Amino acid sequence: MDLENIALATLSACDTAVGDEPRGRELINPEEAFFRKGFRSVVATLWSVDDPASADLMIAFYEHLS
């Protein structure tokens, strides 16, 4: 799958912009992994999210984005 130059990735799960930095390894979290793959923009969360509220937010986000 060619994932380079994708305009936007939306990661609506909990804590997708939070990562661990184990000793001796680079910091990586889902958000950073998408940037490293060439995505130009990433929407991610820094906290836990409520599933129904997250679904409503994503619907509104994409309605307004289009």
C-alpha positions as CSV (number, residue, x, y, z in Angstrom):
1,M,0.0,0.0,0.0
2,D,1.4,3.4,-1.0
3,L,1.0,5.6,2.0
4,E,3.2,8.5,1.0
5,N,1.8,12.0,0.4
6,I,-1.5,11.3,2.1
7,A,-3.1,14.6,3.0
8,L,-4.8,13.6,6.3
9,A,-5.0,10.7,8.8
10,T,-7.5,10.8,11.6
11,L,-6.7,8.7,14.7
12,S,-9.8,8.9,16.8
13,A,-8.9,6.3,19.4
14,C,-7.7,7.1,22.9
15,D,-4.2,8.5,23.4
16,T,-3.0,8.3,19.8
17,A,-0.6,11.2,20.2
18,V,0.9,9.7,23.4
19,G,3.9,7.4,23.4
20,D,6.5,5.8,25.6
21,E,10.2,6.3,25.3
22,P,11.8,3.1,26.4
23,R,15.5,3.5,27.3
24,G,17.6,3.0,24.2
25,R,14.7,3.3,21.7
26,E,13.3,6.1,19.7
27,L,10.1,7.8,20.8
28,I,7.2,6.5,18.7
29,N,3.5,6.7,18.9
30,P,0.8,6.1,16.3
31,E,0.7,9.8,15.4
32,E,4.5,10.0,14.8
33,A,4.5,6.8,12.8
34,F,2.0,8.3,10.3
35,F,4.2,11.4,10.0
36,R,7.3,9.3,9.4
37,K,5.3,7.4,6.6
38,G,4.8,10.7,4.8
39,F,1.3,11.8,5.9
40,R,1.1,15.6,5.8
41,S,-1.5,16.1,8.6
42,V,-2.5,13.9,11.5
43,V,-5.4,14.4,13.9
44,A,-4.8,12.6,17.1
45,T,-5.8,12.6,20.8
46,L,-3.8,13.3,24.0
47,W,-6.4,11.8,26.3
48,S,-9.0,9.2,26.7
49,V,-12.1,9.8,24.6
50,D,-15.7,8.7,25.0
51,D,-16.8,6.4,22.1
52,P,-20.2,8.0,21.3
53,A,-18.8,11.5,21.6
54,S,-15.8,10.6,19.5
55,A,-18.1,9.2,16.8
56,D,-20.2,12.4,16.8
57,L,-17.1,14.5,16.6
58,M,-15.7,12.5,13.7
59,I,-19.0,12.8,11.8
60,A,-19.1,16.6,12.3
61,F,-15.4,16.9,11.5
62,Y,-15.7,15.2,8.1
63,E,-19.0,16.9,7.3
64,H,-17.3,20.3,7.8
65,L,-14.1,19.2,6.1
66,S,-15.9,18.3,2.8
